[in-house]
Amino acid sequence: MRNLAIGAFVSLSMASPAFAGGDATFQPITNRIDGWLNGSLGYLIALVAFLIGVVNAIRGERGLWTMVFPFFLSIIITVGISVISGGFTAMI
């Protein structure tokens, strides 16, 4: 029992506190990708995906999936990125 108490004391005294969001290993690349998708590149990708969906809807040759997927892709890029980044930076 004494060894268990000593082990617990040593483990707790050497433990460092963990903070959510404290790791910044990939921060530069996430900032760059976030800037691209929230900036003009994201707008361009969403616009092209939307136009591809419109063209596929007008042509009507392909299945429903080729029309719906670009629409959802444009919505995901414009709205989804802000929701994802908001979820990771939320303060409780």
C-alpha positions in Angstrom: 0.0 0.0 0.0 2.9 2.3 0.8 4.5 1.7 -2.6 1.2 2.6 -4.3 1.0 5.8 -2.4 4.6 6.7 -3.3 4.0 5.9 -6.9 0.9 8.0 -7.0 2.7 10.9 -5.4 5.6 10.7 -7.8 3.2 10.4 -10.8 1.1 13.4 -9.7 4.1 15.6 -8.9 5.7 15.0 -12.3 2.5 15.5 -14.3 2.1 18.8 -16.1 -1.3 20.3 -16.7 -3.0 19.8 -20.1 -4.6 22.7 -21.9 -7.0 22.3 -24.8 -5.7 23.9 -27.9 -2.2 24.3 -26.5 -0.5 22.4 -29.3 0.6 24.6 -32.2 2.6 22.1 -34.2 0.5 22.5 -37.3 -0.7 26.0 -36.7 1.1 27.6 -39.7 -0.4 25.2 -42.3 -3.9 25.3 -40.7 -3.8 29.1 -40.8 -2.8 29.0 -44.5 -5.5 26.5 -45.5 -8.1 28.4 -43.5 -7.0 31.6 -45.2 -7.3 30.0 -48.6 -10.7 28.5 -48.0 -12.1 31.6 -46.4 -10.6 33.9 -49.0 -10.8 34.1 -52.7 -9.6 30.6 -53.4 -12.5 29.1 -51.4 -14.9 31.5 -53.1 -13.6 30.4 -56.5 -13.9 26.7 -55.6 -17.4 27.1 -54.3 -18.4 29.1 -57.4 -17.0 26.5 -59.8 -18.6 23.7 -57.9 -21.9 25.5 -58.0 -21.6 26.2 -61.7 -20.7 22.5 -62.4 -23.9 21.5 -60.5 -26.0 24.0 -62.6 -24.5 22.7 -65.9 -25.2 19.1 -64.8 -28.7 20.0 -63.8 -29.4 21.7 -67.2 -27.9 18.9 -69.2 -29.7 16.2 -67.3 -27.6 13.5 -68.9 -26.0 12.2 -65.7 -27.5 11.0 -62.5 -28.8 13.0 -59.7 -25.5 12.6 -57.7 -23.5 14.5 -60.3 -25.9 17.4 -59.9 -26.2 17.3 -56.1 -22.6 16.7 -55.1 -21.2 20.1 -56.5 -24.1 22.0 -54.8 -23.2 20.4 -51.5 -19.5 20.9 -52.0 -20.1 24.7 -52.5 -22.2 24.8 -49.4 -19.6 22.8 -47.4 -16.8 25.1 -48.5 -18.6 28.3 -47.7 -20.4 27.4 -44.5 -18.6 24.2 -43.2 -15.2 25.7 -42.8 -16.4 28.4 -40.5 -18.3 25.9 -38.5 -15.3 23.6 -38.2 -12.9 26.3 -37.2 -15.5 27.7 -34.7 -15.8 24.3 -33.1 -12.1 24.1 -32.5 -11.7 27.6 -31.2 -14.8 27.5 -29.0 -14.4 28.9 -25.5 -16.3 27.2 -22.7 
